[in-house]
Amino acid sequence: MFRTSLIAALAITAGCVRLPTGVEPVSPFDAERYLGTWYEVARLDHSFERGLSQVTAEYSSGEAGTIKVINRGCNAEKAEWNQAEGTAKFVEGTDTGFLKVSFFGPFYGTYAVFGLDEDYQHAFVSGPNHDYLWLLAREPNPGEEVKQAFVDAASKRGFPRR
């Protein structure tokens, strides 16, 4: 089974839908503009993520106001691509970037967009605590300015620098 950072985070923190201290989800948030392909540019690493590369997340409209999630990545050691499908639901309304995502039946984990440029080209995302953090972008390499903004925003909110 595909183990992106988000999937593993959800397995570990199943049922934990909360915000880390210092994280405020983006509002207003436009789900339609957020849909599409995002590349994982950076993350806080965990043992279950090591070896994964070329990780993408594809978001599309789902049933009854949900968002369909397809995470895909390459395990270079095994020379294989893996994928997992999930569903995201809004926690505080569709105009706030605070969602709960499930890849495992009834268990949901936090997906909080706390940074997003006005053109929806890069996003800063957290899980339920300061151990889970991602930089997503529409292109695999968004440039050093975006990466530094991510590091600064994460540090300001108490995320560790690893």
N, C-alpha and C positions, 0 to 999 in steps of 0.2 A: 504494500500500500504506500502511496505517495506521502512523504513526510515533509511538507514545507514547515517553515517556522510557525505558521498560523495553525496548521492542523495539529502539530505537536503541542502547541500552546493550549489549544482547545482541549486536547486529551488530558493534559495535566491540570488544567483549571476548569474542568467541566462544571458547568453550572455557575461559573463566576462571571456575572455581568455587572461590572462596576467600573468606575474610572479611577486611574491612579491619581494620587495627590498631585495637584498642580496642572492636571490635564482638563482642558475645556474643549468639548467638541466644536467643530466649525459650525457656525450658524450665521447667515443662511447657507444651506447646503442644497445643491441641485443634483439629485440622484441621476437624472437623465444625462447630465454632462459628465458624471462620474463613470458611467457605464463604458465598457470597452476594455482594451488591453492595457495592463500596467506591468512594468518590469520591476522586480525587486532589485534595488540598487545597493542597499545596505540594510543590515539588521543587527540586533544584539544576538550573538551566536550562542548556541546551545549544542550539546553533544549530539542530539538527534538531528541537527541541521548540517553538521559537517559533511562535506562531500557533495552537497547539492549546489548546482550552478544553473545559470540560465533560467531562473525561476520567474514565472509569469503568473498573473492572476487575470482572469477574464470575467468581467461582470456584465450580466445582461438582465433584462426584465424577466421576472419570474411570475408565478401565479399569485393572485390576491395581494399585489403590492410588495411582494418580496423581490429580492435580487438573487439571481442564480450565480453561483461562484464556481469557477473551474480553475483550480491551481495546477500548474504543470511545472515540472523541473527535471533536470538531468542528474542522474547519479553516475558520475564519471567512472567511479570504481567498478560499477556493474555494467557500464556502457549501455544504460537503458533509460528511457523516458517513462515517467510515471505521472499519473494524474488523479486528482480527487475532486469530487463534486460536492457542493454544499449549498446551503440556503442562508441568506442574510435577511434579518427583519429589523425594522427601525424600533429603537427603544423609546425615544422621546418625540417622535413625529418625523415626517419625511423631510422637513427643512433643517434638521440637525444631523450632523455627521456622527451619530452615536448609534451603532448597530450591534446586534448580537448575531453570531454566525455559528452554524451547526454543520458538522460533517459526520456526526455520530448520533443520529436519531434525536432524542429529546434534549441532548446536552448542548448548551450554548456557551460561547465565550465572547468576550468583549472585542469589538472592532471599532475603535474610536479614531476618527479623522480629526486631528488637532491642528493641522497645518495644511493649507491648500492655496496655491496661487490662483489668481483670478481667472486664468486661462485653463485651469484644471490640467496642468501639465506635470505637476509633482505634488505628492501628498505625504504628510507625516502621520503615521498610524501607530497607535499603541494597543496593547492588550489590557488586561485588568489590573496590572501592576507594573512596576518599573523594570521588570525582567523581560518584557516583550515590547519590541520597538522595530519599526520598519520605515525605510524611505522607499517610496514607490514613485515611478516616473513613466511617462509615455514613451520614452526612449531609454535604451539600456545605460547610456552614460549622459546624464543631464548637465554635467559640467561641475567644476569645483565650487562655483558660487552657490549653487543649490546644495551641494554636499555640506559646505560650511554653514549655511543657514540651518540645515538639519541638525548638525552637531550643536550649534548654538541654542536652537530651540529645545532640543532634548536635554542639554545640560541645564538650561534655565528651569526646566520642569523636574529636575532631580533624577534623570536617567543616568546610569553609569557610563563612563567612557571606557570601552574595551577595545 
